[in-house]
Amino acid sequence: MSKHVTARRHTPRSLAALDAPIVALTAYTTPMARLMDPHCDLLLVGDSLGMVVYGMDSTLAVTPEMMIAHGQAVVRGSQRACVAIDLPFGSYQQSPQQAFAVSAEIMAKTGAGCVKLEGGVEMAETVHFLTQRGIPVIGHIGLKPQAVHTHGGFRTVGRGSEAEQVMQDAKAIEAAGAFSIVIESTMEPLAREISETLSVPTIGIGASPACGGQILVGEDMLGLFSDFTPRFVKRFAAIGEQVDKAVAEYAEAVRNRSFPGPEQCVGMPKKES
């Protein structure tokens, strides 16, 4: 009798032990997760879904319910990658107890392997509280999109005196128990120094090739958007252009009545060749 072999899913422990760079992308839906899963070590259900999927101006209006729904979709669509889910703005900053409650609900309802939260020194107590209670945590330092208003917009961080604070944030989150730390939109020399200083793997996005892994928003990497692309994004495809072309061809076929044809209709005789 043949056996069905299920791929072993990455865990926070196996990610931290990888010899090769961690390959990570954001995913928000089951079909996209299925396509990405064979190639990725980590799939992040990012609160960036507020902007990418829902057309919001920032991530601030994303709710735990939204993260759970999309987290369930990505877990269903993946077998190999560890799935991480962002804690949305306002759901964890009030207290460690609040953070544990929302993290436990998200992990229980989705089957995700870990959560990610933004913050440095000020969030170290919360990270420690979570990790001591069985919630694996990925930290997030540098540019923190949930703090976009205090950052003064989406900008590169780590210049001048700001660099020391970013380094202290990294050390504090590592000491608190995070098994990995995302470094976003940070000056390359600083991101490199942080990656070389910490013992846990860093994951860069607009940071440094020296990071222990890299992550991009999947839709950015695939070229699904044409209006704006961050400098740190490399487009590995131009799917947006292909979608535009396909939809235009579909619209023309509908308008000239060449679609649907006999092949797409039940009970209609097919044309003889």
N, C-alpha and C positions, 0 to 999 in steps of 0.2 A: 504494500500500500504506500503510495507516495505521500510525502509530507509537504504541507504548505509552509514555506520558510518566510517569516516576517522579518523585514529589516530591523535591526536594532537601532532604536532611536537614541540620538545623542542626549546626554544629560549635562547639567552644569559641571559635574566632575570630569566627564570625558572631554568636554570642550576645553576646560582649563589644562588638560593634559595633552592636548594635540601638539604634535611636533611641527605641523605645517600651519600657516596662517589660517585663522578662522574666516570662513566665507559666509557672509551674512547679507541678507536682503530683507526689506520690508515686504509683507504680504498681508492682504486684507480679505481675500476670497478663497473659496475652495479650488476653483479652476487654476488660479495663479499659484496657489500653494502646491498643487500637483505638478505643475511644470517646473517650479523652482526646487522642490524637495530633493530630487536626485543629485543636485549639484551643490546644495548649501548645507552647512553645518548648523546654522542658526537662522530661523525665520522670526523676525520681529513684527508683531502686530503693533505697529506704532500709532501713537495718537495723531501722527501726521495724516491718518485717514480722514480727520476732520477737513483738511485742506484738499487731499488727493481725491477722496471719494465723495465728500459732501460739499465741496466748494466753499468752505469757510475761509475767512481771512487769516485765521490763526488756529492753534490747537486748543484754545482756552475753553471752548464750549463743548468739547467732547465729554461724554459721560461714561461711568462704569458700565452701564447697560450696553452702550455701543461697543465698548471694548470686549465685553463678554460675547456678544453676538458675532463679532468678527473673529474673536479668538476661537470660538467653537468651529467656525467655518475653516480656519487655517489648520487647526488640529485634525479635523476630518480629512483634509486634503493632503496631509503629510504623514510620512512613516519614519523618515530617517532624521530629519532635522529636529533639534531642540527648538521648541516654540516659546518665545518670551513675549510678554504682554506689558505694554506701558501702563503705569498708573496715571490716570488723567488728572489734570489740574484741579486742585481743590479737594481731591479724594484722599490725600495722605499727609498734607503739610500740617494739619492742625495738631496732630499728636501721633506718637508711635502706635497707640491703641487703634486710632482711626485707620492708620496705614495697614495694620495687621488685619482688621476686619475686612477691608476692601480687597486686600491681597488674597486672603483665604477664600473669599467668595469667588474671585476671578479664577483662581487655580482650581477650586472644587468644581466649578461649573463648566470649565473649558478643558481641563486636562493638560494645561500648559505646564512647562517645566520650571518656569521662573517668572519673575516680574522685573521690570526696569523702572527706576525712578530718577528724577533729576535732582541735583543738589550736591553741595560739597560739605564743608565743615558743619553747616547748620543742619544737615540731614544725617549726620553720622550716628547720632543716637537712635534714629528711626531705623537705619540700616542694621545696626546691631540688634535692636529689638526684634526685627523680622528674622534675621538669620539665626538667632538663638531659638526661634520658635518654628523652625522648619521651612521658612520661606527663602529660597535662593534668590539673590538679588544681583542684578547688573546695575552698576552706577552709571551716571551720565554727567559729565563735567564739560567745561569750556563754554561754548554757546549753549544756553538752555532755552529752547523755544518757549517753554511755559513761562519764562521770565523775560519774554521779548520786550515788554514795556520798560522794565528796569534796565535791560541791556541797551536800550535806545535803538531797537530794531535788530534785524538779522545781520550781524556783523562778525568779523573775525575778532577773537579775543586773545589775550595773552601778550599784548604789547606793553613794554615798559614795566611800571610797578605792578601792573595787573598780573604779570606772570607769576609772581610769588604766591598770590592768592590761589591761582589755578593749581599750582603745585601742591599747596597745602590742602586744597579740596581733594585732590587725587589721593594723597597719603591718608587723609582722614577716612575716606570711603573704603579704601583698602583695609585699613586697620579695623574698621567696623565690621568687616566680614564679607564684602562684596566679592564674588568670584571672578568678575570681569568689570571693566569700566569703558564706556563709550566716551571718546574725546571728539567733540564736534567743533568744527570751524575755529581751529586754534592754530596759532603761529607754528610753523613746522618745527623749528628748533626746540620749542617748548614741548610740543607733543612728543618729539623724539626723546627728549630728556626724561619726560614722565614715563614713557614706555620702557626706557632703560633702567629707571629707578625702581619701578614697581615690580613685585613678584607675580602679580596676577596679570593675565593678558589684557591688553588694551585693544579696543576696536575703533578704528579711525573712520571719520567721515569729514573730509576737508581738514585732515590733520597731518599725518606723516606716513610714508611707506614703511617706517620702522615700527609702526603699531603691530600688535600681535594678530590683527585681523582687520578687515575692512567691511563697511556696510554702506549701502546706498538705498535710496527709495527706489523700489523696483520700477515704478512708472517713469522715473527720471532716467534710469539706466536703459530702459527699453525705448526711450524717445516717444513716449505717448503724449508729451506736452510740447508745444512749440512756442508758447508765449514767453516763458522764462526758464532758464536752466542755470542753476548755481555754478560758479566757476569750478568747483571741485567735482562736478559730475562729468563722467565720460559716457557718452551714448554708445552702447554696443549694438544698437539697432535703431531703426526709424519706423517703428510700428505705427506711430500716429499718422505718418504719411500714407502707409498702406491702408489703414482704416479709412482715411479720407477718400482715397482712390476707390476702395471697394464700395463704400456707401454711395459715392457719386455714380458708379456703374449700376448699382442696385436701383437707385432712384430713376436713372434713365431707362432701365429695363421695365420698371413699373409703368412709367409714363408712356412708353411706346408699345406697351402691352406684349412685349416679348417674354415677360415673366408675370405669372407662372406659365410654363409651357406644358405640353401633354405629359412630360416626364414627372412633373410635380403635382399632377392632378389625378385623383382616383376616379375611375369610371370613364375616363376620356381616352379615346383611341390614340395610340402613339403614331407619330408621323413615320411613314415608311422611308427608309434611307434610299 
